[in-house]
Amino acid sequence: MTLHTGTIRITALTAEHADEVLAIYQLGIDEGNATFETAAPRWEAFDTARLADHRHVAVDHDGRVLGWIAATKVSDRRAYAGVVEHSLYVHPAARGRGAGLALLDALIASTEAAGIWTIQSGVFPENTASLALHRRAGFRTIGTRERIGRHHGVWRDVVLIERRSPKVN
């Protein structure tokens, strides 16, 4: 699936995007409000962990990756077959240009087409831009896991968000 939104094109995230995707991931890690991870994984680990049909990149007219989104299975249990967790990263220089919302729209479309009924994630409460973006895409806050993990020696909360598909029953 390839979608065009103005000067942004959304397409499947593949190995050809690996270097740019992992660099954007590391930039998000370095900012300190994106994840508990401290380093982006090697491509092989990234590729293996994410569902091939539910990962997308936003690219500009020159083909540069502006951001990426990818989903992982929440559980192997049959009851959770329609639930995925996602990650979304946009290059700092590309923020505010619509890439994040376009990526969320692409993920919603691909997951609904596959019968997935819930997309979930955890976001640090300090990442207000991400929380606002997800609200615009139809996500709701479920609650906050307080002091759920340490990040560079500091206890951090995580806001749980989800989007339940109105199309998948």
SULTA-V39764 format. One record per backbone hydrogen bond with DSSP energy under -1.0 kcal/mol. CO is the residue of the C=O (numbers start at 1). NH is the residue of the N-H. If there is no record, write none. Layout:
# SULTA-V39764
CO|NH, CO|NH
This chain:
# SULTA-V39764
3|10, 5|8, 8|5, 9|59, 10|3, 11|57, 14|17, 15|18, 17|21, 18|22, 19|23, 20|24, 21|25, 22|26, 23|27, 24|28, 25|29, 26|30, 27|31, 29|32, 42|46, 43|47, 44|48, 45|49, 46|50, 51|54, 54|71, 55|13, 56|69, 57|11, 58|66, 58|67, 59|9, 60|63, 64|60, 66|91, 67|58, 68|89, 69|56, 70|87, 71|51, 72|85, 77|80, 78|81, 80|83, 82|117, 82|118, 83|74, 84|120, 85|72, 87|70, 89|68, 91|94, 94|97, 98|102, 99|103, 100|104, 101|105, 102|106, 103|107, 104|108, 105|109, 106|110, 107|111, 108|112, 109|113, 111|116, 112|115, 117|165, 118|84, 119|163, 120|86, 121|161, 123|159, 124|127, 126|128, 127|131, 128|132, 129|133, 130|134, 131|135, 132|136, 133|137, 134|139, 135|138, 140|162, 143|160, 145|158, 149|156, 151|154, 154|151, 156|148, 156|149, 158|145, 159|123, 160|142, 160|143, 161|121, 162|140, 163|119
